[in-house]
Amino acid sequence: MNLALGSGVYMVLAGVWLFLILATIGVERLAARGRSVEELQQRISSWWTIVVVCSIALLLSRTVALVFFALVSFLALKEYLSLIPTRRADRRVLFWAYLSIPIQYYWIGIEWYGMFIIFVPVYMFLLLPVAMILVGETQGYLRAAGTLHWGLMSMVFSLSHLAFLLVLPHVGGQAIGERAVSGQGLVLFLIVLTQLNDVAQYCWGKLLGRRRIAPKVSPNKTVEGFVGGVLSTVLIAYGLGPWLTPFTPLDTLLAGLLIGIAGFFGDLGISALKRDLGIKDSGTLLPGHGGILDRVDSLTYTAPLFFHFTRYYYF
């Protein structure tokens, strides 16, 4: 057990587990009364899997957490590449795309921020087209290069910012100001708020939603759901901030606002991708939720923005 986490991480994780236990009991009681709750049961079962795996990764050690996030990037990129049309000629090129994942997370492991921040946006951006050129197939070159790099930026580069929160300077149970801070606490803060933001926007949209924001992209996204979700996320951030972050009350509110807004557009981005491909869910990995992309969509926006917000003001 990682004893350097600070009590906040354990308390918040305990709260998440308690909430899931109560939700499980509530759904089972509804099922016993003959209610149709199969979808809810599937969603809660998937949430149990997510919470258990995340808890193990965060509580054991930094290395385990880095490997876990690398696996998430791999699964997200794999699912993405299974959805988009790819050329047969680019099969060898895809090997280099997958190889970028352990390399990117290696830079995080050795805490080399300079290489971490430019490896995918610069070096992979230049390397992959070269590999395509050497294959010699020009038909569909621009589309293939663009879609592959977009996938790397979203599924590898953006998500890897979650992992770099673990290795920020002075993080690891050390005190910043008057507060004990751990990278795991920052990660937990980001993940909990991002996921609750999705839930809050959905609930407020169902309850009060009238005016659609982007009906051609996601018909269920409404102004009322967006505003209600963001405000809920800000309030939750204010409550969790003292337990998991070094933020001042004002910065905690700003972080909640940032996550709420960014999460909304991250969700819309993957929704636009699915609309373009003519699919509802990106996969079936998580019953009741869809695929891995359906769970990390918001994080592709919130992770890098929250990381740089935190690093700029506190590290």
C-alpha positions as CSV (number, residue, x, y, z in Angstrom):
1,M,0.0,0.0,0.0
2,N,1.3,3.5,-0.9
3,L,1.3,5.3,2.4
4,A,2.5,8.6,0.9
5,L,-0.9,9.3,-0.7
6,G,-2.5,11.3,2.1
7,S,-5.8,10.7,3.8
8,G,-7.7,12.6,1.1
9,V,-7.2,9.9,-1.5
10,Y,-8.4,7.1,0.8
11,M,-11.4,9.1,1.9
12,V,-12.5,10.0,-1.6
13,L,-12.0,6.4,-2.8
14,A,-14.0,5.1,0.2
15,G,-16.8,7.6,-0.8
16,V,-16.8,6.3,-4.3
17,W,-17.0,2.7,-3.2
18,L,-19.8,3.5,-0.7
19,F,-21.8,5.2,-3.4
20,L,-21.4,2.2,-5.7
21,I,-22.4,-0.2,-2.9
22,L,-25.6,1.9,-2.3
23,A,-26.3,2.1,-6.0
24,T,-25.9,-1.7,-6.4
25,I,-28.3,-2.3,-3.5
26,G,-30.8,0.1,-4.8
27,V,-30.8,-1.4,-8.3
28,E,-31.1,-4.9,-7.0
29,R,-34.1,-3.9,-4.9
30,L,-35.7,-2.5,-8.0
31,A,-35.0,-5.7,-9.9
32,A,-36.6,-7.7,-7.1
33,R,-39.8,-5.7,-7.5
34,G,-40.0,-6.6,-11.2
35,R,-38.6,-3.3,-12.6
36,S,-36.7,-3.5,-15.9
37,V,-33.2,-2.4,-14.8
38,E,-30.9,-4.5,-17.0
39,E,-29.2,-1.5,-18.5
40,L,-28.6,0.0,-15.1
41,Q,-27.2,-3.3,-13.8
42,Q,-24.8,-3.5,-16.8
43,R,-23.7,0.1,-16.2
44,I,-23.1,-0.5,-12.5
45,S,-21.2,-3.7,-13.2
46,S,-18.9,-1.8,-15.6
47,W,-18.4,0.9,-13.1
48,W,-17.4,-1.7,-10.5
49,T,-14.7,-2.9,-12.9
50,I,-13.5,0.6,-13.6
51,V,-13.4,1.6,-10.0
52,V,-11.7,-1.6,-8.8
53,V,-9.0,-1.4,-11.4
54,C,-8.4,2.3,-10.9
55,S,-8.2,1.9,-7.2
56,I,-5.6,-0.9,-7.4
57,A,-3.5,1.1,-9.9
58,L,-3.6,4.3,-7.8
59,L,-3.0,2.6,-4.4
60,L,-0.2,0.2,-5.2
61,S,2.6,2.3,-6.7
62,R,3.4,4.9,-9.3
63,T,4.8,2.3,-11.7
64,V,1.6,0.3,-11.6
65,A,-0.4,3.4,-12.3
66,L,1.8,4.4,-15.3
67,V,1.4,0.9,-16.7
68,F,-2.3,1.1,-16.2
69,F,-2.6,4.4,-18.0
70,A,-0.4,3.1,-20.9
71,L,-2.8,0.2,-21.2
72,V,-5.8,2.6,-21.3
73,S,-4.0,4.5,-24.2
74,F,-3.3,1.3,-26.0
75,L,-7.0,0.1,-25.7
76,A,-8.3,3.5,-26.8
77,L,-6.0,3.7,-29.8
78,K,-6.7,0.1,-30.8
79,E,-10.5,0.8,-30.6
80,Y,-10.1,4.0,-32.6
81,L,-8.1,2.3,-35.3
82,S,-10.6,-0.5,-35.5
83,L,-13.3,2.1,-36.3
84,I,-11.7,4.3,-38.8
85,P,-10.9,3.1,-42.4
86,T,-7.3,2.2,-42.8
87,R,-5.3,1.3,-45.8
88,R,-3.7,-2.2,-46.1
89,A,-0.5,-0.5,-47.1
90,D,-0.3,1.1,-43.7
91,R,-0.2,-2.0,-41.5
92,R,3.5,-1.6,-40.9
93,V,2.9,2.1,-40.1
94,L,0.4,1.2,-37.4
95,F,3.2,-0.8,-35.7
96,W,5.1,2.5,-35.2
97,A,1.9,4.2,-33.9
98,Y,1.5,1.5,-31.2
99,L,5.2,1.6,-30.4
100,S,4.8,5.3,-29.5
101,I,2.8,4.3,-26.4
102,P,5.5,2.7,-24.4
103,I,8.0,5.3,-25.5
104,Q,5.7,8.2,-24.5
105,Y,5.1,6.6,-21.1
106,Y,8.8,6.0,-20.7
107,W,9.4,9.7,-20.9
108,I,6.9,10.1,-18.1
109,G,8.5,7.4,-16.0
110,I,11.9,9.2,-16.2
111,E,10.2,12.6,-15.7
112,W,11.6,14.1,-18.9
113,Y,9.0,16.7,-19.5
114,G,10.7,18.3,-22.6
115,M,10.5,15.0,-24.6
116,F,7.1,14.1,-23.2
117,I,5.6,17.3,-24.5
118,I,7.0,17.1,-28.1
119,F,7.4,13.4,-28.8
120,V,3.9,12.8,-30.3
121,P,3.1,16.3,-31.6
122,V,6.5,16.7,-33.3
123,Y,8.5,13.5,-33.8
124,M,5.6,11.1,-34.4
125,F,4.0,13.8,-36.6
126,L,7.1,13.7,-38.8
127,L,7.9,10.0,-38.6
128,L,4.6,8.5,-39.5
129,P,4.3,10.3,-42.9
130,V,7.8,9.2,-43.7
131,A,6.9,5.6,-43.1
132,M,3.8,6.0,-45.3
133,I,5.9,7.6,-48.1
134,L,8.4,4.7,-48.0
135,V,5.5,2.3,-48.5
136,G,4.9,4.0,-51.8
137,E,1.1,4.2,-51.7
138,T,-0.2,7.7,-52.5
139,Q,-4.0,6.9,-52.8
140,G,-5.6,8.2,-49.6
141,Y,-2.3,9.4,-48.2
142,L,-3.6,12.7,-46.7
143,R,-6.7,11.1,-45.1
144,A,-4.6,8.3,-43.6
145,A,-1.9,10.6,-42.2
146,G,-4.5,13.0,-40.7
147,T,-6.7,10.4,-39.1
148,L,-3.7,8.5,-37.6
149,H,-2.1,11.5,-36.1
150,W,-5.4,12.7,-34.7
151,G,-5.8,9.4,-33.0
152,L,-2.3,9.5,-31.6
153,M,-2.9,13.1,-30.3
154,S,-6.2,12.2,-28.6
155,M,-5.6,8.6,-27.4
156,V,-1.9,8.8,-26.5
157,F,-0.7,12.3,-26.1
158,S,-3.8,13.8,-24.4
159,L,-4.5,10.8,-22.2
160,S,-0.8,10.6,-21.1
161,H,-1.2,13.9,-19.3
162,L,-3.1,12.0,-16.7
163,A,0.0,9.9,-16.0
164,F,2.3,12.9,-15.9
165,L,0.2,14.3,-13.0
166,L,1.8,11.5,-11.0
167,V,5.4,12.7,-11.5
168,L,5.0,16.5,-11.3
169,P,7.9,18.0,-9.3
170,H,7.3,18.0,-5.5
171,V,4.4,15.6,-5.9
172,G,4.4,12.3,-4.0
173,G,3.1,13.0,-0.5
174,Q,5.1,16.2,-0.1
175,A,3.7,19.4,1.3
176,I,3.0,22.4,-0.9
177,G,2.2,25.3,1.2
178,E,0.1,23.9,4.1
179,R,-1.3,20.9,2.2
180,A,-0.1,17.4,1.6
181,V,-0.2,16.7,-2.1
182,S,0.1,13.4,-4.1
183,G,0.0,12.8,-7.8
184,Q,-2.6,10.2,-7.2
185,G,-4.8,12.8,-5.5
186,L,-4.6,15.1,-8.6
187,V,-5.4,12.1,-10.9
188,L,-8.4,11.1,-8.7
189,F,-9.6,14.7,-8.6
190,L,-9.5,14.9,-12.4
191,I,-11.1,11.5,-13.1
192,V,-13.9,11.8,-10.6
193,L,-14.9,15.3,-11.7
194,T,-14.7,14.4,-15.4
195,Q,-16.9,11.3,-15.0
196,L,-19.4,13.1,-12.7
197,N,-19.5,16.0,-15.1
198,D,-20.7,13.6,-17.8
199,V,-23.4,12.1,-15.5
200,A,-24.5,15.6,-14.3
201,Q,-24.9,17.0,-17.8
202,Y,-26.9,13.9,-18.8
203,C,-29.2,14.1,-15.7
204,W,-29.8,17.9,-16.0
205,G,-30.4,17.5,-19.7
206,K,-33.0,14.8,-19.1
207,L,-34.6,16.8,-16.3
208,L,-34.7,20.3,-17.8
209,G,-33.2,20.1,-21.3
210,R,-35.1,22.1,-24.0
211,R,-32.6,23.9,-26.3
212,R,-30.2,21.7,-28.2
213,I,-26.6,22.8,-28.6
214,A,-25.4,20.6,-31.5
215,P,-28.4,18.5,-32.6
216,K,-26.5,17.0,-35.6
217,V,-23.7,15.9,-33.4
218,S,-25.4,14.8,-30.2
219,P,-29.2,15.4,-30.0
220,N,-29.3,14.9,-26.3
221,K,-26.8,17.8,-25.5
222,T,-28.8,20.8,-24.3
223,V,-28.0,24.3,-23.0
224,E,-29.7,23.4,-19.7
225,G,-27.8,20.2,-19.4
226,F,-24.5,21.9,-20.1
227,V,-25.0,24.7,-17.6
228,G,-26.4,22.4,-14.9
229,G,-23.5,20.0,-15.4
230,V,-20.9,22.6,-15.3
231,L,-22.3,24.2,-12.2
232,S,-22.6,20.8,-10.5
233,T,-19.0,20.0,-11.4
234,V,-17.8,23.3,-10.0
235,L,-19.6,22.6,-6.7
236,I,-18.2,19.1,-6.5
237,A,-14.7,20.4,-7.2
238,Y,-15.0,22.9,-4.4
239,G,-15.9,20.0,-2.0
240,L,-13.1,17.7,-3.2
241,G,-10.4,20.3,-3.7
242,P,-9.2,20.5,-0.1
243,W,-8.9,16.7,0.1
244,L,-7.0,16.0,-3.2
245,T,-5.3,19.2,-4.4
246,P,-3.1,22.1,-3.3
247,F,-5.5,24.6,-4.8
248,T,-6.9,27.7,-3.2
249,P,-10.7,27.9,-3.1
250,L,-10.7,30.2,-6.1
251,D,-8.4,28.0,-8.1
252,T,-10.5,25.0,-7.2
253,L,-13.6,26.7,-8.6
254,L,-11.6,27.6,-11.8
255,A,-10.4,24.0,-12.1
256,G,-14.0,22.7,-11.8
257,L,-15.2,25.2,-14.4
258,L,-12.4,24.2,-16.8
259,I,-13.1,20.5,-16.4
260,G,-16.9,21.0,-16.8
261,I,-16.5,23.0,-20.1
262,A,-13.6,20.9,-21.5
263,G,-15.3,17.6,-20.7
264,F,-18.4,18.7,-22.6
265,F,-16.5,19.4,-25.8
266,G,-14.3,16.3,-25.4
267,D,-17.6,14.3,-25.4
268,L,-18.9,16.1,-28.4
269,G,-15.6,15.5,-30.3
270,I,-16.0,11.7,-30.0
271,S,-19.7,12.0,-30.7
272,A,-18.8,13.8,-34.0
273,L,-16.4,11.0,-34.9
274,K,-19.1,8.3,-34.2
275,R,-21.6,10.3,-36.3
276,D,-19.2,10.5,-39.2
277,L,-18.7,6.7,-39.0
278,G,-22.4,6.0,-38.5
279,I,-22.1,4.1,-35.2
280,K,-23.8,4.6,-31.8
281,D,-21.2,3.1,-29.5
282,S,-17.4,2.8,-30.1
283,G,-17.3,-0.7,-28.9
284,T,-18.7,-3.3,-26.4
285,L,-15.8,-3.5,-23.9
286,L,-17.9,-1.9,-21.1
287,P,-21.5,-3.3,-21.1
288,G,-24.0,-0.4,-20.7
289,H,-21.3,2.2,-21.5
290,G,-20.1,1.1,-24.9
291,G,-16.4,1.1,-25.7
292,I,-13.3,2.5,-24.1
293,L,-13.7,5.7,-26.3
294,D,-17.1,6.3,-24.8
295,R,-15.5,6.5,-21.3
296,V,-12.3,8.5,-22.1
297,D,-13.9,10.9,-24.6
298,S,-14.1,13.8,-22.1
299,L,-10.7,13.0,-20.7
300,T,-9.1,13.7,-24.1
301,Y,-9.9,17.3,-23.4
302,T,-9.9,17.6,-19.6
303,A,-6.5,15.8,-19.0
304,P,-4.2,18.1,-20.9
305,L,-6.0,21.3,-19.9
306,F,-6.2,20.4,-16.2
307,F,-2.5,19.3,-16.3
308,H,-1.2,22.5,-17.7
309,F,-3.5,24.5,-15.4
310,T,-2.0,22.7,-12.4
311,R,1.6,22.8,-13.6
312,Y,1.5,26.5,-14.5
313,Y,0.1,27.7,-11.2
314,Y,1.6,25.2,-8.7
315,F,4.7,23.5,-10.1
